[in-house]
């Protein structure tokens, strides 16, 4: 913005209102009235006269001429006005407040420019007069109604002396002080509480439905609002407060603030995180070839996002977690923290027991996230999408939410028809191929740039994020080393251990008996029995201090001639459960087809009154004849031949009077078996 002149030559003053029209006449008048002057600098020389000493009418004319003739004095747009102000706009201002403040700042700046030439009062009066006559420079004139903030749609209001002085005073406190103040008072309508009680329901009713039901809740002659009045009230409310009731505490987390966890200071192996994922496509079952969706357990290193371990099982179980953890420890080393959810596969004695659990034996601290707080484990949750869902979409049997319903149904019919006709389907990936496919997905993920890792410049000069493999290798380069498991210790380290009591050189595990002579010296003691989940021919028996006592051999099995492994028993138990559920559905369907016959209600028939043929007084006497009643003892049930231990236990509980002395020792042994815990433990604990 150009600086206003404070000194003018005789040529510039000639012809102004109240002054002579020639330079010579101006010079004569200035000499006669003693105007203040200074020698003119530059070409031509001569005198220049101070504007402050001119008559008021002349001074006003000069100011108007300065404003009207100045083509660059006014800022071309409001962004330049902001730069010229001493303070930056406040982030709390709304758009209309900021525009008003910028317009006022532009007017104040013009007044101050002119005030340097003729004083503040004269500058203000000149700006007001020109604004009233619409004679200000075009862009500055358009800012007048904006600065008023009350001009209405027609913008007829102009400037006032009082307003400009007030704006100049506010400007000393900063730019945001020039903005109009907002009304802080919010009046809550009388109908608002009743409306919110209807609107904030988990069924998420529409506003129209709430307004239809509102009149029956209003009392005392309160008038129901219109739809738009109610909508304006809801729009003014906090979105978080408005959704309370419509969303539960867990769902509200999706709109609440969250804390992003920083992993940049972590080393590989500081923490692993794991989670199970039901695969989003069908493959061939390894046992019968029919379509099913396997359960995949993945383990990620939090610092590098590297997939260090994974496992596949027919369903989520502790065995799947154990196998994935074994794979992770052998691949990436033993972590310091194992961060998981509260699922049964992670929160059990096999994982967390202080004596036999894997965490204690591996020296790992297990940490569980809060219930229903999957956001806290967003790293592993997001990896499911990147590794497994992304890959599943390449398969014809994909059945995720984004799959076309018609295509999904078509694939479903084809696979079932193929299984029925040929026993296999071309659309179902075989189990062995699926395992190799899973390893390929993990390898591809570990070699793909990850947004959660730092950026690097690769060999081609491209700027990109690190891959998990590169982040892992970078940590090794900086001196980090994984905590590895010795090869000779690996086999025993990952065996599950269970605490049992020895009886006559025998230990009982999963209804299998294991024998070794050395166990005679530990009769009646509690020992730790380790087993291989795939092979039930041997168990490893240790004392409470962890010292190996012996490797016991399979001696006898009351249920099966050959030993049954833990995995086989789990599969058998799962299959029996599915059979029972299927039988219940069949019984329910048969009951619907053959409902029981019902006897319709009929009115009771009134029988005729029976009148005795003799009077009460003349009734013959009947003598009581004593009868000796002898109660015969109930016959004792013969001891049957039991097919199972559970059947024997049930009979002894129902016929305790027929229990023999040797039955007591058998009961003490049976109550320490896992079968008793599964079948009767919870029932007897509840009865106590």
C-alpha positions in Angstrom: 0.0 0.0 0.0 1.5 3.4 -1.0 2.2 6.0 1.6 0.0 9.1 1.6 1.7 12.4 0.9 2.2 14.9 3.8 3.6 17.7 1.6 2.2 19.0 -1.7 3.5 21.4 -4.4 1.7 24.6 -5.6 0.8 22.7 -8.8 -0.9 19.9 -6.8 -2.8 22.4 -4.7 -4.0 24.6 -7.6 -7.7 24.3 -8.3 -8.7 22.5 -5.1 -11.9 23.8 -3.4 -11.2 27.1 -1.6 -7.9 27.6 -3.3 -6.8 29.7 -6.3 -6.6 27.9 -9.7 -3.0 28.8 -10.6 0.4 28.0 -9.2 1.4 31.6 -8.9 -1.8 32.5 -7.0 -1.1 29.6 -4.6 2.4 30.8 -4.0 1.2 34.4 -3.2 -1.5 33.1 -0.9 0.9 30.8 1.0 3.4 33.7 1.5 0.6 36.0 2.7 -0.8 33.5 5.2 2.5 32.0 6.3 2.0 28.4 5.3 4.6 25.9 6.5 6.9 24.9 3.7 10.0 22.9 2.8 12.3 22.9 -0.1 11.2 20.4 -2.8 13.6 17.6 -3.5 14.2 16.2 -6.9 14.0 17.7 -10.4 12.6 21.3 -10.7 13.1 22.4 -7.1 10.7 24.9 -5.6 8.6 24.7 -2.5 6.2 22.1 -0.9 3.5 23.1 1.6 2.5 21.1 4.7 -1.1 19.7 4.5 -1.6 20.1 8.3 -1.6 23.9 7.9 -4.3 24.0 5.2 -7.9 25.0 5.8 -10.2 22.1 6.8 -12.2 22.3 3.6 -9.0 22.1 1.6 -7.7 19.2 3.7 -10.9 17.1 3.2 -10.7 17.7 -0.5 -7.1 16.5 -0.6 -7.9 13.3 1.4 -10.8 12.5 -0.9 -8.5 13.0 -3.9 -5.9 10.7 -2.3 -8.4 7.9 -1.7 -10.1 8.2 -5.1 -6.9 8.4 -7.2 -5.0 5.7 -5.4 -5.3 2.5 -7.5 -2.9 0.4 -5.4 -3.7 1.7 -2.0 -6.4 -0.8 -1.3 -5.5 -4.4 -1.0 -6.6 -6.5 -3.9 -8.0 -9.3 -1.7 -8.6 -10.3 1.9 -5.7 -12.7 2.1 -3.3 -9.7 1.8 -5.2 -7.9 4.5 -4.5 -10.8 6.9 -0.7 -10.4 6.2 -0.9 -6.7 7.0 -2.5 -7.3 10.4 -0.3 -7.6 13.5 -1.9 -10.9 14.7 -2.8 -14.1 13.0 -6.5 -15.3 12.9 -7.6 -17.5 15.7 -8.5 -21.1 14.9 -11.7 -20.8 16.9 -13.2 -18.2 14.5 -15.9 -19.2 12.1 -15.6 -18.2 8.5 -18.1 -15.3 8.7 -16.3 -14.0 11.8 -12.9 -14.2 10.1 -14.2 -12.3 7.0 -15.7 -9.6 9.1 -12.4 -9.2 11.0 -10.5 -9.0 7.7 -12.8 -6.3 6.3 -12.5 -4.2 9.5 -8.7 -4.6 9.4 -8.6 -3.3 5.8 -10.6 -0.2 6.7 -8.5 0.5 9.7 -5.4 0.2 7.7 -6.7 2.8 5.2 -7.6 5.2 8.0 -4.1 4.9 9.5 -2.5 5.5 6.1 -4.5 8.7 5.7 -4.0 9.7 9.3 -0.3 10.0 8.7 -1.1 12.8 6.3 -3.9 14.7 7.9 -4.5 13.2 11.4 -6.9 10.5 12.6 -10.1 12.6 12.8 -9.8 14.0 9.3 -8.9 10.6 7.9 -12.0 8.9 9.6 -14.3 11.7 8.4 -13.0 11.4 4.8 -13.5 7.6 4.7 -17.0 7.9 6.2 -18.0 10.5 3.7 -16.7 8.6 0.7 -18.3 5.3 1.9 -21.7 7.0 2.4 -21.6 8.3 -1.3 -20.2 5.0 -2.6 -17.1 6.8 -3.7 -14.4 4.6 -2.1 -12.1 2.5 -4.2 -14.2 -0.5 -5.5 -12.7 -3.3 -3.5 -12.7 -1.3 -0.3 -16.3 -0.2 -0.9 -17.4 -3.9 -1.0 -15.8 -4.5 2.4 -18.0 -1.8 4.1 -21.1 -4.0 4.6 -19.0 -7.0 5.5 -17.2 -5.0 8.2 -20.6 -3.9 9.7 -21.7 -7.5 10.0 -25.3 -6.2 10.4 -25.9 -4.8 6.9 -28.6 -7.3 6.0 -29.1 -8.8 2.6 -29.1 -5.4 0.8 -26.0 -4.1 2.5 -27.2 -0.5 2.9 -25.6 0.2 6.3 -22.4 2.3 6.1 -19.6 3.3 8.4 -19.8 5.5 11.6 -17.2 7.4 13.5 -17.9 5.5 16.7 -17.5 2.1 15.1 -14.2 2.9 13.4 -12.8 4.2 16.7 -14.0 1.0 18.4 -12.4 -1.2 15.8 -9.1 0.7 16.1 -9.1 0.1 19.8 -9.9 -3.6 19.4 -7.2 -4.1 16.8 -4.6 -3.3 19.5 -5.5 -6.6 21.2 -4.9 -8.7 18.0 -6.7 -9.7 14.9 -9.3 -12.0 16.6 -10.5 -9.1 18.7 -11.9 -7.5 15.6 -14.3 -10.5 15.0 -17.9 -10.1 16.2 -18.8 -12.0 19.4 -21.0 -15.0 19.4 -23.9 -15.4 21.7 -23.0 -18.0 24.3 -26.5 -18.5 25.7 -28.2 -21.6 24.4 -31.9 -21.9 25.3 -33.0 -25.5 25.7 -36.6 -25.9 24.4 -39.1 -27.3 26.9 -39.8 -30.2 24.5 -36.1 -31.2 24.2 -35.8 -33.7 27.1 -38.8 -35.6 25.9 -37.6 -35.7 22.3 -34.1 -36.9 23.4 -35.7 -39.7 25.5 -37.3 -41.0 22.3 -34.4 -40.3 20.0 -31.6 -41.8 22.1 -32.7 -45.4 21.9 -30.6 -48.4 20.7 -33.2 -49.0 18.0 -32.0 -45.8 16.3 -35.5 -44.4 15.5 -35.8 -41.7 12.9 -36.6 -38.1 13.9 -40.0 -38.4 12.1 -40.9 -41.4 14.2 -39.9 -39.6 17.4 -42.0 -36.6 16.5 -45.0 -38.8 15.9 -44.6 -40.3 19.5 -43.6 -37.0 21.1 -47.1 -35.5 21.9 -48.0 -38.3 24.3 -44.9 -37.4 26.5 -45.4 -33.6 26.5 -47.2 -32.2 29.5 -48.5 -28.8 30.7 -49.6 -27.6 27.3 -46.1 -27.8 25.8 -46.3 -27.6 22.0 -44.4 -30.2 19.9 -41.9 -28.6 17.5 -41.9 -28.8 13.8 -39.5 -31.3 12.0 -37.1 -28.5 11.1 -37.1 -27.0 14.5 -36.3 -30.3 16.0 -33.6 -31.0 13.4 -31.9 -27.6 14.1 -31.8 -28.4 17.8 -30.2 -31.8 17.2 -27.7 -30.2 14.8 -26.5 -27.9 17.6 -25.8 -30.8 20.0 -22.4 -32.5 20.4 -22.3 -35.5 18.1 -20.9 -37.6 20.9 -23.7 -36.6 23.3 -26.3 -37.0 20.6 -25.3 -40.6 19.9 -25.3 -41.7 23.6 -28.1 -44.3 23.9 -28.3 -44.8 20.2 -24.8 -46.4 20.5 -23.6 -48.6 23.3 -20.3 -47.9 25.1 -18.4 -50.2 22.7 -19.9 -48.8 19.5 -19.2 -45.2 20.8 -15.5 -46.0 20.6 -15.8 -45.6 16.9 -16.5 -41.9 17.2 -14.5 -41.1 20.4 -10.9 -39.9 20.5 -8.2 -42.5 20.6 -4.5 -42.7 21.6 -2.1 -43.9 18.8 0.6 -46.1 20.2 4.2 -45.3 19.2 6.3 -48.3 18.3 9.3 -46.4 17.0 11.3 -46.9 20.2 10.8 -50.7 20.3 13.2 -53.4 19.2 12.1 -56.6 17.5 11.1 -59.2 20.0 10.0 -56.7 22.6 6.5 -57.7 22.0 4.6 -60.2 19.8 0.8 -60.0 19.3 -1.4 -62.8 18.1 -5.0 -63.3 17.0 -7.1 -65.9 15.4 -9.0 -65.4 12.1 -11.6 -67.6 10.4 -10.6 -67.8 6.8 -12.9 -66.1 4.4 -13.0 -68.8 1.8 -13.8 -72.5 1.8 -11.1 -75.2 1.3 -11.2 -79.0 1.3 -11.3 -80.6 4.8 -8.1 -82.7 5.4 -10.2 -85.6 6.8 -13.2 -86.0 4.5 -12.6 -83.4 1.7 -15.8 -81.5 2.2 -15.8 -77.7 2.2 -15.0 -75.9 5.5 -13.3 -72.7 6.7 -10.1 -73.2 8.7 -9.0 -71.2 11.7 -5.7 -69.3 11.1 -3.6 -68.0 14.1 -1.1 -65.4 13.1 1.7 -63.8 15.3 3.3 -60.4 14.4 6.3 -58.6 15.9 4.9 -55.2 16.9 8.1 -53.2 16.3 8.7 -54.4 12.7 5.2 -55.6 11.8 6.9 -58.8 10.6 4.7 -62.0 10.6 7.0 -64.3 12.6 4.6 -67.2 13.1 1.4 -68.8 12.0 -0.6 -72.0 12.3 -3.8 -73.6 10.9 -6.3 -75.7 12.7 -9.8 -77.0 12.1 -11.1 -74.6 14.8 -9.8 -72.1 17.3 -8.0 -73.9 20.1 -5.0 -73.8 22.4 -3.2 -76.2 20.1 -3.3 -73.8 17.2 -2.0 -71.0 19.5 0.8 -73.3 20.8 1.8 -74.3 17.3 1.9 -70.7 16.1 3.9 -69.7 19.1 6.4 -72.5 18.5 6.8 -71.3 14.9 7.2 -67.7 16.0 9.9 -68.5 18.7 11.8 -70.7 16.3 11.6 -68.1 13.5 12.1 -64.8 15.4 13.2 -65.7 18.9 11.5 -65.5 22.3 9.6 -62.3 22.9 9.5 -60.3 26.1 5.7 -59.7 26.0 3.0 -61.7 24.3 0.0 -59.3 23.8 -3.3 -61.1 23.1 -7.0 -60.9 23.7 -9.0 -62.8 26.4 -10.0 -65.8 24.2 -9.9 -69.3 25.5 -6.9 -70.1 23.3 -4.8 -67.6 25.2 -6.3 -67.4 28.7 -5.9 -70.9 30.1 -3.8 -72.9 32.4 -1.7 -74.3 29.6 -0.6 -70.8 28.7 -0.5 -68.9 32.0 0.0 -71.5 34.8 3.0 -70.5 36.9 4.3 -74.1 37.1 3.3 -75.8 33.8 2.3 -72.9 31.5 4.3 -72.0 28.4 4.7 -68.4 29.3 6.5 -69.2 32.6 8.7 -71.8 31.0 9.7 -69.5 28.1 10.1 -66.5 30.4 7.4 -64.5 28.5 5.1 -62.0 30.1 1.6 -62.5 28.8 -0.6 -59.4 28.5 -4.3 -59.4 27.7 -6.2 -56.5 26.1 -9.4 -55.2 27.7 -12.6 -57.0 26.7 -14.3 -55.6 23.6 -11.2 -53.4 22.9 -10.0 -54.7 19.6 -8.8 -51.2 18.7 -5.9 -51.6 21.1 -4.6 -54.5 19.0 -5.2 -52.8 15.7 -1.8 -54.0 14.3 -2.8 -57.7 14.3 -6.4 -56.9 13.4 -5.3 -55.0 10.3 -2.9 -57.7 9.3 -5.8 -60.1 8.7 -7.1 -57.9 6.0 -3.6 -57.5 4.4 -2.5 -61.2 4.6 -5.6 -63.4 4.6 -8.6 -61.5 3.3 -6.6 -60.0 0.5 -5.5 -63.5 -0.6 -8.9 -65.1 0.0 -10.4 -62.8 -2.6 -8.3 -64.5 -5.3 -10.1 -67.8 -4.6 -13.4 -68.8 -6.3 -14.9 -69.9 -2.9 -14.4 -66.5 -1.3 -17.4 -65.7 0.9 -16.6 -62.4 2.5 -19.0 -59.4 2.8 -17.7 -57.9 -0.5 -18.4 -61.0 -2.5 -21.3 -60.9 -4.9 -24.2 -62.8 -3.4 -25.1 -64.6 -6.7 -21.5 -65.7 -7.3 -21.2 -66.8 -3.7 -24.3 -68.9 -4.0 -23.2 -70.4 -7.3 -19.9 -71.5 -5.9 -21.7 -73.0 -2.9 -23.9 -75.1 -5.1 -21.1 -76.3 -7.3 -18.9 -77.4 -4.4 -21.8 -79.3 -2.8 -22.8 -81.0 -6.1 -19.2 -82.0 -6.8 -18.8 -83.5 -3.3 -22.0 -85.4 -3.7 -21.2 -86.8 -7.1 -17.4 -87.3 -7.1 -16.3 -86.8 -3.4 -14.1 -83.8 -4.3 -14.5 -80.4 -5.9 -12.3 -78.6 -8.4 -13.1 -75.3 -6.6 -11.8 -76.4 -3.2 -8.1 -76.1 -2.6 -6.6 -79.3 -1.1 -5.2 -79.1 2.5 -1.5 -79.6 1.5 -1.8 -76.9 -1.2 -3.5 -74.5 1.2 -0.6 -74.8 3.7 1.9 -73.9 1.0 -0.5 -71.1 -0.2 -0.5 -69.6 3.4 3.2 -69.6 3.6 3.3 -67.7 0.3 0.9 -65.1 1.6 3.1 -64.5 4.7 6.2 -64.2 2.6 4.5 -61.7 0.3 3.3 -59.6 3.2 6.8 -59.5 4.8 8.3 -58.3 1.6 5.7 -55.6 0.9 6.2 -51.9 2.1 4.3 -51.2 5.3 2.8 -47.8 6.1 3.5 -48.2 9.8 7.3 -48.4 9.2 9.8 -45.5 8.5 10.4 -44.3 4.9 13.7 -45.1 3.1 15.2 -44.5 -0.3 15.6 -47.8 -2.1 18.2 -48.8 -4.7 16.2 -47.4 -7.5 16.0 -44.0 -5.8 12.3 -44.4 -5.0 11.1 -43.0 -1.7 8.9 -45.6 0.1 8.2 -47.2 3.4 10.3 -50.1 4.7 9.1 -53.7 4.4 8.8 -55.8 7.6 11.8 -57.8 6.4 13.9 -54.7 5.9 13.0 -53.3 9.3 14.0 -56.6 10.9 17.3 -56.7 9.0 18.0 -53.0 9.9 17.6 -53.9 13.6 20.1 -56.7 13.3 22.5 -54.3 11.5 22.2 -52.0 14.5 23.3 -54.7 16.9 20.0 -56.4 18.0 20.1 -60.2 18.4 17.0 -62.4 18.9 16.7 -64.6 22.0 16.9 -68.0 20.4 15.9 -71.4 21.7 18.6 -74.1 21.7 17.8 -77.0 19.3 18.0 -79.7 22.0 15.7 -77.7 24.2 13.1 -76.9 21.6 11.3 -80.3 21.6 10.7 -80.4 25.3 10.1 -76.7 25.7 7.0 -76.8 23.6 5.5 -79.9 25.2 2.3 -79.2 27.2 2.6 -80.3 30.9 -0.2 -81.3 33.2 0.0 -81.9 36.9 -1.2 -85.4 38.0 -0.8 -87.8 40.9 1.2 -91.0 40.6 -0.4 -94.3 41.6 1.6 -97.5 41.9 4.2 -96.5 39.2 1.4 -95.3 36.9 0.3 -91.8 35.8 -3.1 -91.3 34.2 -3.4 -88.8 31.4 -6.4 -88.3 29.1 -7.7 -91.8 30.2 -4.4 -93.3 29.0 -2.1 -95.1 31.6 1.7 -94.7 31.5 4.0 -96.9 33.5 7.7 -96.7 34.7 9.4 -98.5 37.6 11.0 -95.3 38.8 7.6 -93.9 39.6 7.2 -96.3 42.5 9.4 -94.0 44.6 6.9 -91.2 44.0 3.7 -93.0 44.9 1.0 -90.5 45.8 3.1 -87.5 44.8 2.0 -84.8 42.3 4.3 -84.7 39.3 4.4 -82.8 36.0 3.6 -85.0 32.9 4.6 -83.6 29.5 3.1 -85.1 26.4 3.3 -84.8 22.6 0.0 -83.6 21.1 0.6 -85.8 18.1 2.0 -89.0 19.7 0.6 -90.7 22.8 3.1 -93.5 23.1 5.3 -91.7 25.6 5.1 -89.1 28.3 7.8 -87.2 30.1 7.5 -87.2 33.9 9.2 -84.5 36.0 9.0 -83.6 39.7 7.7 -80.3 40.9 11.2 -78.8 40.6 11.3 -79.7 36.9 13.8 -82.5 37.2 13.2 -85.4 34.8 12.2 -88.6 36.6 11.5 -90.9 33.6 10.0 -91.3 30.2 6.9 -93.4 30.9 5.6 -95.8 28.3 2.0 -96.5 27.3 0.9 -99.4 29.5 -2.8 -99.8 29.1 -6.0 -98.0 28.0 -9.4 -98.8 29.4 -11.0 -97.3 26.3 -8.8 -98.3 23.4 -6.3 -101.0 22.8 -4.0 -98.4 21.2 -3.2 -95.1 22.9 -5.2 -92.1 21.8 -3.4 -88.8 21.4 -4.7 -85.5 22.7 -5.4 -84.2 19.3 -7.4 -87.3 18.4 -9.4 -87.0 21.6 -10.1 -83.4 21.0 -11.3 -84.2 17.4 -13.5 -87.0 18.8 -15.0 -84.7 21.4 -15.7 -82.0 18.8 -17.3 -84.6 16.5 -19.5 -85.9 19.3 -20.6 -82.4 20.1 -21.6 -81.8 16.4 -23.5 -85.1 16.4 -25.5 -84.2 19.5 -26.3 -80.8 18.1 -27.5 -82.4 14.8 -29.6 -84.9 16.7 -31.3 -82.1 18.6 -32.2 -80.4 15.4 -33.6 -83.6 13.9 -35.7 -84.2 17.0 -37.0 -80.7 16.9 -37.9 -81.0 13.2 -39.7 -84.4 13.8 -41.6 -82.8 16.7 -42.8 -80.0 14.3 -44.0 -82.7 11.8 -45.7 -84.8 14.4 -47.1 -82.5 17.2 -48.5 -84.3 20.2 -52.3 -84.8 20.3 -54.0 -82.3 22.6 -57.3 -83.0 24.4 -59.6 -80.1 23.8 -61.2 -78.5 26.8 -64.8 -79.6 27.6 -67.2 -78.4 30.1 -67.5 -80.5 33.2 -70.6 -82.7 33.3 -72.9 -82.4 36.4 -73.5 -85.8 37.9 -76.9 -86.5 39.6 -77.0 -86.3 43.4 -76.8 -89.6 45.1 -79.1 -90.0 48.1 -78.2 -92.8 50.6 -81.0 -95.3 51.3 -80.3 -95.2 55.0 -80.2 -92.5 57.6 -77.0 -91.5 59.3 -78.3 -92.3 62.7 -79.3 -95.8 61.6 -76.1 -96.7 59.8 -74.6 -100.0 60.9 -71.5 -99.9 63.0 -68.3 -101.1 61.3 -65.5 -102.5 63.5 -61.9 -101.7 62.7 -59.9 -104.9 62.0 -56.2 -104.6 62.9 -53.9 -105.4 60.0 -50.2 -106.0 60.4 -48.4 -104.3 57.4 -44.9 -105.5 56.9 -42.7 -103.2 54.5 -40.5 -105.4 52.4 -36.9 -104.3 51.8 -36.1 -103.0 48.3 -34.0 -105.4 46.4 -30.5 -104.2 45.9 -29.5 -103.7 42.3 -26.8 -106.0 41.2 -23.4 -104.4 40.4 -23.4 -104.2 36.6 -20.5 -104.5 34.1 -19.6 -100.9 33.2 -18.5 -100.0 29.7 -16.9 -96.7 30.7 -15.4 -95.1 33.8 -18.1 -92.4 33.6 -20.9 -95.0 33.8 -19.2 -96.6 36.8 -18.9 -93.3 38.5 -22.6 -92.4 38.0 -23.7 -95.8 39.4 -21.5 -95.4 42.5 -22.9 -91.9 43.1 -26.5 -93.3 42.8 -25.8 -96.5 44.8 -23.4 -95.3 47.5 -24.7 -98.0 49.9 -23.3 -100.7 47.7 -19.9 -99.2 47.3 -17.0 -101.5 48.4 -13.8 -100.6 50.1 -11.8 -100.8 46.8 -14.3 -98.4 45.2 -13.1 -95.5 47.4 -9.5 -95.7 46.1 -10.9 -95.9 42.5 -13.1 -92.8 43.1 -10.0 -90.9 44.5 -8.1 -91.8 41.3 -11.0 -91.0 38.9 -11.6 -87.6 40.5 -8.0 -86.6 39.5 -8.5 -87.4 35.8 -9.3 -84.8 33.1 -12.4 -86.8 32.1 -13.9 -86.3 35.5 -13.1 -82.6 35.3 -14.8 -82.3 31.9 -17.9 -84.3 32.8 -18.6 -83.8 36.5 -16.3 -81.1 37.9 -18.5 -78.1 37.2 -21.6 -79.9 38.4 -20.2 -80.9 41.8 -18.5 -77.5 42.3 -21.9 -75.9 41.8 -23.6 -78.3 44.2 -21.2 -77.4 46.9 
